[in-house]
Amino acid sequence: MEKRNAMMNFLVPLIIVAGLLYALLCAYLFFMQSRLLYYPNLPGRELRADPADIGLEYESVAFHTSDNVRIHGWFVKAKQARGTLLFFHGNAGNISHRLDSLRIFNRLGLSALIIDYRGYGQSGGRVSEEGTYLDARAAWEHLTITRGLDPQRIIVFGRSLGGAVAAHLSAVHPPAGLILESVFTSVPDLAASLYPFFPVRLLSRYKYDARRSVRDVSSPVLVIHSPEDEIIPFENGLALFDSAGEPKTFLQIRGGHNDGFLVSGSLYYNGLDEFISACLEEQ
């Protein structure tokens, strides 16, 4: 009996401490979600290069969202452009870290508008989920209203977090085509895979439900993902593809989350070219 009491005296405080630590970790995940999801200061908000550094003609653009936040971006011109790409990048860095992608799309004959979300790069405001959707809508209106471009000559592209933004926009404003590269199905889905021992679906204050959005997209969809993606599991890409309506295409590439498009080389380039050509030639 004495041994049992001694064991209980040892276990009860241990269980209480473990419970408190677990509750503190849950509270951390709940209140610090913004810092876990967005990385505008990694590696920094300073624009370290521009398209001219890789020989591309561009103009710096700025416009305001419906809630009066100033959004900054670049409009990169392609010679004899066959269409325009609206580019939404991932959750870290800024537009100056996407020059390799801008070069690829320029070679594909697309002019490109790439923006920094509010709180990123030279854009104003503070980032939020709803804010990124407003930023995307303002970028779309800059192309279709300010520049007067035909929506059916615009391809919307999103990588990683940007894919959820791209899908949300495309469900409301149909483009010629939608490209989703290395995109998660939703933030709660991704968080559940990263933190399986926590009730993250209940804790999540962010949704970015790309799978739900893509169901409402009427445009052709290209889903790109690599089985070697170390950040967003390959199954997310497959699930997005299954959720998308026809016509749709799946392109399996090689490499990791941040370098797959470079590692895959011609496989990636030719897959993009085929999809873009089909979308624009049908118009």
N, C-alpha and C positions, 0 to 999 in steps of 0.2 A: 504493500500500500504506500509506504514511504517513497519507494522508487517511482511508483506511478505519479504520486503528487509532485515529486521532484521533476519528472519528465514534463508534466503539465505546466509547472511553473516556468520551465524552460521554453516550451513550445508556444504557449499563449502569447508572451511578449514578442516572440519571433514572428508569429502570424500577424500580430497587430502591426509590427514594424514593416513587414512585407506588404501588408494591405495599404499602409500609408504611402509607402514608396510607389506602389502600383497606382494609387489614386493621384499622386503627384505627377507621375509620368503621363497619365491620362490628361491631367490638367495642362501639362506642358504641350502635349500634342494638340489640345483644343485651342489654347490661347496663342500658340506660336505657329499656327498653320501658315500664316502669310510668309514667315521667314523660311519655312520648310518648302514652300511651293515656288516662291519668286526669288530670283537672284539677280536683281538689276545692277548690283555693285560687284558682281563677279564676272570678269576680272575688273570691271569698273565702268562708270558711265561715260568716261571720256571716249570720243571717237578717235581711234588710233590710226585710221586710214580712211580712204574714200575710193570710189570707183575709178577716179582718174589715175590712181596709183597702179591700177592694172590695165590702163588703157581704155577705159570705158567712158563714154560721154554721159554726163548726168547733170541734173539740177537738184538743188536742195529745195524741199517743199515744206510748208507748214500750213496747217488748217486747224479749225476748232471743232470739237465734238458738240453734240446737242446739249451737254452740260457744261460747255464753255471751257474745256481743257485743251490746251495747245498741243497738237501732235506734230512731231517732226519726222521727216522721212526723206528718201531719195527717189527721184524718178530717173531710172537708168534707161537711156534710149538705145534701141537696137536699129541697125541700118536695115531699111526695107522690112520693118517689123510686120509679122503676120498676125500678131495679137499682142496682148498685154498680160503680164502676170501680176497678181496681187499677192504679196509675200508676207506671211506671218511667221515670225521666228519662234524659237523655243524660249525656255524660262530663264536662261542666263545670258549675260552679255547684252550687246546692242547690235545695231545694223552694221557697224564697222567690222564685226566678226563674221559676216556672211558673204564676204567678197568671192570666195570660191564658188558658192552657189549662184551668185549673180553672174559670174563669168559663164557658167554652164547654161543658164537660161538665155543669156545674151547670144551664145553660140547657137542656141535652138531657135533664134529668130524672134525672141519675145522681148519687148520693152518690159520694164518691171517697176512697180511701186513697192518699196519696202519701207515699213514704218517701225518706229519704236513705240511700244505701248506706253501709256501714261506711267510716269515714274522711272522710265528707262531712257538711257541716252540723253538726248536733248529735249525730250518731251516733258511737259509739265505734269502736275498732279501726282496722285498717289495710286498705285496699282490696286485693282480689285477685279473680281470676276466680271461683274456687270460693267465695270469700266472698260475692260478689254473688248467686250462686245460693242460698246459705244464707239471705241476707237476704230474697230473694224468697219462699222457702218459708216463712220465719217470718211474712212479711206475709200470705201466703195463709192460714196457720193462724190468724193474728189475726182475719181476716175469718170464716173458716169454723168455727173452734172457739171462740175467745174471744167473738166476736159472734154466732156461731151462724147465719151467713148461708148461704143455699142456694147452692152452687157454680154452679148453673144460672141464677142471677140476677147473676152476676159477669162483667163484661167485663174482660179483661186488655189493657192498653195499654202499648206501649213505643215510645219515640222514640230513634232513633240507637242508641247503645250499649244503651240500655234495651230496645230491640227484641230483641236477642239474649238478654237476661235474661228477657224476657217469653215468648219462644218456648221457651226451655229449661224454664221453669216449666210452661207450658201443655201441653208434651209429656207431662208426668208427672201434672199435676193439671188435667184438662180443664175449662175455663170455658165460659160460654155463648157466648163469642166471643173472638177474638184480633185486636187491631189492631196492625199494624206500620207505623210512620211513619218514613220517611227512614232505613231500616235497611240496613246492609251485609250481604253474604252471610257473611263471616267476616273476622276480623282479618287473616289471611294474604292473603286476596284483596284487601282494601283496601290493605294495605301494599305489595303487589306493584304496584298501580296508582300509588301515591305514590312508591315508590322502585324503579323498574324496573331500575336498574343494580346492585341488590344482591340476594343470595340470601335474600330475606326469608322465604320459605316455610320454609327450613331454620333461619333464625335466630329465628323467632317462638316465644315462650314462652307466648303467649296465643292462644286459638282463637276463642272466642265464635262458634261455628259455627252461625249462625242458619239457614242453608240446611239443614243436617242436622237441626236441631231441628224445623223447621217440617214436615218430612216425617212426623214422628211425631205431629203435632197432629191430633186427630180433630174438634176444634171448627171452626165456620165461621171463615174468616180474611179480614180486610180488609188489603190492602197499599196504602199511600199513598206516593207519591213524586212528585217534580217533576223534569222534564228540566233545570231550571235549578239544581238542587242542585249547589253548587260544592265540596262536601266529599265526599259519597258519590255516586258516579255513578249515573245513572238506571238503568243496566243492572243494578245490584244489586237494585233493586226488582223489575224484570222477572224476574230469576232466582229471587227468593224466591217470587214469584207462581207461576212455573212449577213450583217444587218443592212448593208447598202442595197438599194434597188438596182435593177438593170437599167442601162448597160453599166457594167463594172468590170474592172481588171485588177488582178493581184500581181505585183512584181516582187519576187523574192530576191533580195540582194545579199551581199556578204558584208562582213565587218561589224564594228560596234555602233553604238548609238550615235556617236558624234562624228564618226569617220566613214560610215558605211557607204555614203554617196560618193566618196572619193575612192575608197578601196575597190568598189564595184566597177569603176571605170566605164567601159563601153556598155556593159550590161545595164547599168543605170541610165546612161545617156540615151541608148537606143530605146529603152522602155519608155522613157519620157517622150522621146520624139514620136514614137508610134501613137501614144495616147493623145498628145497635143495635136498631131496632124489629123487624127480621126475627129477630134472635137471641133477643130476649126474648119476642116474641109466640108463638114456636114452643114455648115451655116450658109 
